[in-house]
Every structure is written in structure tokens, then in C-alpha cells.
Amino acid sequence: MKQQSQALSSFGENESTRQGSANSAEVALDFIERFWNEGDTASISLYLTDDYVDHAYEPGHMEGLLAMAERLRTAFPDQRSTVESVTTEGDRVVVRLRMKGTHLGTFRGKAATGLPIDAKLYREYRVADGRIAEHWALFDTATLLRQIGAELNEQPACRIDGAPAQK
């Protein structure tokens, strides 16, 4: 796993819980490296449970995740997320990341500008039996859009065009 500064902390009460947290962190960090940074979309079969739920992307399952990854990879083909910190508690892993890249494709209606991007994001994973069962994300989309000169609007940041809105 390639990380910059990684602060791995566990709040569990016993060795078994701490070991589970460390393993959960490894799963999450390996997934970020392989899926997001290397673009290995086929790896989802190794990392995600069959009943995976995505609370960040619509639709709220593997297809939403794959669609968002494709959208980001098309707009920012050289994008890379660097781990700034990791916190674990039980089956939960929260990762603070910094995504950098170059705007080389259309993103949210803004044609490629060639401008660099540098935005923060947080990902939370629930890991069950060594695989990711749930995902939440918070992405500083406003900063990214300002960096590429795009207009901020009311469109949900993580909604895939054509996907029905979740209620």
C-alpha cells in the first residue's frame, strides 16, 4: 500500500477488535489504491460484498460506484488520491484523502481545461468478513468546480445523469 502520512488509530477495547480494525483498514486502503488510483474496476469482485450498498453514488450499489469512477477517470485520467489519515473503529474505516489530477475531459458540463485539480475527500467504509459492505463519501466538489472554472449549481454532486433521485 502506498500512503503518505497515515495515522492509523483504533478505539477498540481488546486485541481482537484492534486486529479486526487493522484488517479493515488494509482492505479499505488496498481498495482505494487498486480501484481508484490504478483504475482496476474489475477488482470490485474481490473487494465488495455481493449486497454492497453505496450511500454516496446513485444508483446506490456497484453500478453507481462504477459509473462515478468512469466519470472521474474520463474527466481526470491522471487523478490520484493520496491518503492523509485513516481512523478505524470496529468494522468502520474513515479515510481522509487528497485527490490531484488534471482536467482533461468533460466534468459536470465543463469541457476539458487542462487545469490542475486538488480537492479533499473523505471515504467511510464498513467492512464485513474482509470485504467492503457499505461506502459513504464527502467530496469537496465546490473547490474542484472552482478550480476548473465550472459553474456551481443545485445538481447533486454525486448523482449520475439519468439515475432516479433517492428519497
C-alpha contacts under 8 A as a table, 3 or more apart, distances in Angstrom:
res1	aa1	res2	aa2	distance
1	M	29	L	6.93
1	M	30	D	6.20
1	M	33	E	7.06
2	K	33	E	7.43
3	Q	6	Q	6.37
3	Q	82	T	6.28
3	Q	83	V	5.33
3	Q	84	E	7.56
4	Q	82	T	6.59
4	Q	83	V	6.02
4	Q	84	E	6.40
5	S	83	V	6.97
5	S	84	E	5.55
5	S	85	S	6.64
6	Q	83	V	6.64
6	Q	84	E	5.88
6	Q	85	S	4.79
6	Q	86	V	6.09
7	A	84	E	7.83
7	A	85	S	5.08
7	A	86	V	5.51
7	A	87	T	7.11
8	L	22	A	7.98
8	L	85	S	7.09
8	L	86	V	5.12
8	L	87	T	5.51
8	L	88	T	6.99
9	S	86	V	7.19
9	S	87	T	5.29
9	S	88	T	5.97
10	S	18	R	6.04
10	S	21	S	6.57
10	S	22	A	7.79
10	S	87	T	6.74
10	S	88	T	5.15
10	S	89	E	5.51
10	S	90	G	7.84
11	F	18	R	7.56
11	F	88	T	7.13
11	F	89	E	5.40
11	F	90	G	7.62
12	G	15	E	7.82
12	G	17	T	5.34
12	G	18	R	5.59
12	G	21	S	7.97
12	G	89	E	6.26
12	G	90	G	6.35
13	E	17	T	6.74
13	E	18	R	7.55
14	N	17	T	5.45
14	N	18	R	6.31
15	E	18	R	5.01
15	E	19	Q	6.02
16	S	19	Q	5.15
16	S	20	G	6.20
17	T	20	G	5.03
17	T	21	S	6.15
17	T	90	G	6.10
18	R	21	S	5.05
18	R	22	A	6.19
18	R	90	G	7.50
19	Q	22	A	5.11
19	Q	23	N	6.20
20	G	23	N	5.10
20	G	24	S	6.06
20	G	90	G	6.78
20	G	91	D	7.14
21	S	24	S	4.95
21	S	25	A	6.13
21	S	88	T	5.66
21	S	89	E	6.10
21	S	90	G	5.39
21	S	91	D	6.17
21	S	92	R	7.43
21	S	93	V	7.62
22	A	25	A	5.10
22	A	26	E	6.28
22	A	88	T	7.46
23	N	26	E	5.04
23	N	27	V	6.29
23	N	130	G	7.35
24	S	27	V	5.13
24	S	28	A	6.28
24	S	88	T	7.77
24	S	91	D	6.43
24	S	92	R	7.30
24	S	93	V	6.70
24	S	127	V	5.78
24	S	130	G	6.66
25	A	28	A	5.12
25	A	29	L	6.01
25	A	86	V	7.49
25	A	88	T	6.72
25	A	93	V	5.86
26	E	29	L	5.16
26	E	30	D	5.87
27	V	30	D	5.24
27	V	31	F	6.08
27	V	47	Y	7.31
27	V	127	V	7.80
27	V	130	G	6.75
27	V	131	R	6.87
27	V	132	I	7.57
28	A	31	F	5.10
28	A	32	I	6.23
28	A	93	V	7.11
28	A	125	Y	6.88
28	A	127	V	7.95
28	A	132	I	7.34
29	L	32	I	5.09
29	L	33	E	6.23
30	D	33	E	5.17
30	D	34	R	6.04
31	F	34	R	5.22
31	F	35	F	5.51
31	F	36	W	7.38
31	F	43	S	7.99
31	F	47	Y	6.51
32	I	35	F	5.53
32	I	36	W	5.10
32	I	37	N	6.46
32	I	81	S	7.84
33	E	36	W	5.85
33	E	37	N	4.89
33	E	38	E	6.23
34	R	37	N	5.85
34	R	38	E	4.95
34	R	39	G	6.51
34	R	40	D	5.74
34	R	43	S	7.24
35	F	38	E	5.84
35	F	39	G	4.99
35	F	40	D	4.78
35	F	41	T	5.59
35	F	43	S	6.47
35	F	44	I	7.34
36	W	39	G	5.35
36	W	40	D	7.43
36	W	69	A	7.10
36	W	80	R	7.36
36	W	81	S	7.41
37	N	79	Q	7.07
37	N	80	R	5.12
37	N	81	S	6.38
39	G	73	R	7.65
40	D	43	S	5.66
41	T	44	I	6.07
41	T	66	L	7.10
42	A	45	S	6.46
43	S	46	L	5.33
43	S	47	Y	6.50
44	I	47	Y	5.05
44	I	48	L	5.43
45	S	48	L	5.89
45	S	49	T	7.72
46	L	131	R	7.57
47	Y	130	G	7.89
47	Y	131	R	5.04
47	Y	132	I	5.88
48	L	52	Y	6.08
48	L	131	R	5.27
48	L	132	I	4.68
48	L	133	A	6.11
49	T	52	Y	5.06
49	T	128	A	8.00
49	T	131	R	5.75
49	T	132	I	5.92
49	T	133	A	5.28
51	D	133	A	6.90
52	Y	61	H	5.99
52	Y	62	M	6.77
52	Y	132	I	7.05
52	Y	133	A	4.63
52	Y	134	E	5.67
53	V	60	G	5.79
53	V	61	H	4.88
53	V	62	M	7.45
53	V	133	A	6.34
53	V	134	E	4.83
53	V	135	H	6.64
54	D	57	Y	6.00
54	D	58	E	7.70
54	D	59	P	7.86
54	D	60	G	4.51
54	D	61	H	4.97
54	D	62	M	7.18
54	D	64	G	7.46
54	D	65	L	7.09
54	D	134	E	5.71
54	D	135	H	4.96
54	D	136	W	6.50
55	H	58	E	7.87
55	H	60	G	5.85
55	H	134	E	7.31
55	H	135	H	5.87
55	H	136	W	5.03
55	H	137	A	7.57
56	A	60	G	7.18
56	A	135	H	6.86
56	A	136	W	5.04
56	A	137	A	5.36
56	A	138	L	7.73
56	A	158	C	6.53
57	Y	60	G	5.63
57	Y	61	H	7.72
57	Y	64	G	5.25
57	Y	65	L	6.07
57	Y	68	M	7.06
57	Y	158	C	5.28
57	Y	159	R	6.03
57	Y	160	I	7.38
58	E	61	H	7.41
58	E	64	G	4.92
58	E	65	L	7.78
58	E	158	C	6.97
58	E	159	R	5.34
58	E	160	I	5.99
58	E	163	A	6.29
58	E	164	P	7.64
58	E	165	A	7.46
58	E	166	Q	7.54
59	P	63	E	6.63
59	P	64	G	4.64
59	P	159	R	7.95
59	P	160	I	7.61
59	P	163	A	6.22
59	P	164	P	7.41
59	P	166	Q	7.99
60	G	63	E	7.67
60	G	64	G	5.81
60	G	65	L	7.80
61	H	64	G	5.56
61	H	65	L	6.64
62	M	65	L	5.08
62	M	66	L	6.12
63	E	66	L	5.08
63	E	67	A	6.02
64	G	67	A	5.09
64	G	68	M	6.19
64	G	160	I	7.24
65	L	68	M	5.28
65	L	69	A	6.15
66	L	69	A	5.09
66	L	70	E	6.15
67	A	70	E	5.14
67	A	71	R	6.17
67	A	160	I	7.02
68	M	71	R	4.96
68	M	72	L	6.13
68	M	158	C	7.39
68	M	160	I	6.95
69	A	72	L	5.22
69	A	73	R	5.94
70	E	73	R	5.04
70	E	74	T	5.96
71	R	74	T	5.25
71	R	75	A	6.24
71	R	107	F	7.40
72	L	75	A	5.18
72	L	76	F	5.67
72	L	77	P	7.36
72	L	79	Q	7.94
72	L	107	F	7.64
73	R	76	F	5.16
73	R	77	P	4.58
73	R	78	D	7.50
73	R	79	Q	7.03
74	T	77	P	5.55
74	T	104	L	7.60
74	T	105	G	5.68
74	T	106	T	7.48
75	A	103	H	5.74
75	A	104	L	5.48
75	A	105	G	3.79
75	A	106	T	5.28
75	A	107	F	5.48
75	A	112	A	7.26
76	F	79	Q	5.26
76	F	101	G	5.81
76	F	102	T	5.37
76	F	103	H	5.01
76	F	104	L	5.67
76	F	105	G	6.47
77	P	101	G	7.41
77	P	102	T	7.31
77	P	103	H	7.94
77	P	104	L	6.95
77	P	105	G	7.98
78	D	101	G	5.26
78	D	102	T	6.36
79	Q	99	M	6.53
79	Q	100	K	5.46
79	Q	101	G	4.06
79	Q	102	T	6.83
80	R	99	M	5.48
80	R	100	K	5.58
80	R	101	G	6.39
81	S	97	L	5.88
81	S	98	R	5.34
81	S	99	M	4.16
81	S	100	K	6.51
82	T	97	L	5.42
82	T	98	R	5.22
82	T	99	M	6.36
83	V	86	V	7.53
83	V	95	V	6.89
83	V	96	R	6.15
83	V	97	L	4.63
83	V	98	R	6.65
84	E	95	V	7.53
84	E	96	R	5.46
84	E	97	L	5.35
84	E	98	R	6.93
85	S	95	V	5.80
85	S	96	R	5.18
85	S	97	L	7.21
86	V	93	V	6.97
86	V	94	V	5.73
86	V	95	V	4.56
86	V	96	R	6.45
87	T	93	V	5.78
87	T	94	V	5.19
87	T	95	V	6.54
88	T	91	D	7.47
88	T	92	R	5.63
88	T	93	V	4.48
88	T	94	V	6.33
89	E	92	R	5.30
89	E	93	V	6.63
91	D	126	R	5.46
91	D	127	V	5.24
91	D	128	A	6.76
92	R	124	E	6.90
92	R	125	Y	5.65
92	R	126	R	4.64
92	R	127	V	6.42
93	V	124	E	5.52
93	V	125	Y	5.19
93	V	126	R	6.53
93	V	127	V	7.77
94	V	122	Y	6.93
94	V	123	R	5.69
94	V	124	E	4.32
94	V	125	Y	6.51
95	V	122	Y	5.60
95	V	123	R	5.24
95	V	124	E	6.35
96	R	120	K	7.42
96	R	121	L	6.04
96	R	122	Y	4.59
96	R	123	R	6.67
97	L	120	K	5.78
97	L	121	L	5.22
97	L	122	Y	5.98
97	L	123	R	7.86
98	R	118	D	6.81
98	R	119	A	5.72
98	R	120	K	4.55
98	R	121	L	6.23
99	M	117	I	7.58
99	M	118	D	5.61
99	M	119	A	5.30
99	M	120	K	6.17
99	M	121	L	7.31
100	K	116	P	7.23
100	K	117	I	5.31
100	K	118	D	4.45
100	K	119	A	6.63
101	G	116	P	5.71
101	G	117	I	5.29
101	G	118	D	6.87
102	T	114	G	5.90
102	T	115	L	5.63
102	T	116	P	4.37
102	T	117	I	5.80
103	H	106	T	7.78
103	H	112	A	5.46
103	H	113	T	5.78
103	H	114	G	5.00
103	H	115	L	5.42
103	H	116	P	6.21
103	H	117	I	6.89
103	H	148	I	7.00
104	L	112	A	4.61
104	L	113	T	6.42
104	L	114	G	5.41
104	L	115	L	7.90
105	G	111	A	6.10
105	G	112	A	4.45
105	G	113	T	7.89
106	T	109	G	6.05
106	T	110	K	5.25
106	T	111	A	4.23
106	T	112	A	5.27
107	F	110	K	5.23
107	F	111	A	6.67
107	F	112	A	7.64
108	R	150	A	7.85
109	G	150	A	7.84
110	K	148	I	7.73
110	K	149	G	7.84
110	K	150	A	5.76
113	T	148	I	6.56
115	L	147	Q	7.31
115	L	148	I	6.12
116	P	147	Q	7.38
116	P	148	I	7.71
117	I	144	L	6.14
117	I	147	Q	6.10
117	I	148	I	7.28
118	D	144	L	6.87
119	A	139	F	7.64
119	A	140	D	5.98
119	A	141	T	7.56
119	A	143	T	6.39
119	A	144	L	5.84
120	K	139	F	6.30
120	K	140	D	5.65
121	L	137	A	7.13
121	L	138	L	5.54
121	L	139	F	4.28
121	L	140	D	6.05
122	Y	137	A	5.51
122	Y	138	L	5.09
122	Y	139	F	6.43
123	R	135	H	7.03
123	R	136	W	5.78
123	R	137	A	4.47
123	R	138	L	6.58
124	E	135	H	5.66
124	E	136	W	5.08
124	E	137	A	6.26
125	Y	132	I	6.42
125	Y	133	A	7.40
125	Y	134	E	5.62
125	Y	135	H	4.67
125	Y	136	W	6.60
126	R	132	I	5.88
126	R	133	A	5.63
126	R	134	E	5.07
126	R	135	H	6.61
127	V	130	G	6.14
127	V	131	R	5.35
127	V	132	I	4.42
127	V	133	A	5.57
127	V	134	E	7.23
128	A	131	R	5.44
128	A	132	I	6.25
128	A	133	A	6.05
132	I	135	H	7.52
140	D	143	T	5.66
140	D	144	L	6.63
141	T	144	L	5.03
141	T	145	L	6.03
141	T	157	A	6.63
142	A	145	L	5.19
142	A	146	R	6.19
142	A	152	L	6.82
143	T	146	R	5.16
143	T	147	Q	6.21
144	L	147	Q	5.10
144	L	148	I	6.56
145	L	148	I	5.35
145	L	149	G	6.08
145	L	150	A	4.94
145	L	151	E	6.86
145	L	152	L	6.85
146	R	149	G	4.97
146	R	150	A	5.91
146	R	151	E	7.45
146	R	152	L	7.86
147	Q	150	A	7.70
155	Q	159	R	7.71
156	P	159	R	5.52
159	R	163	A	6.95
159	R	165	A	7.80
160	I	163	A	5.58
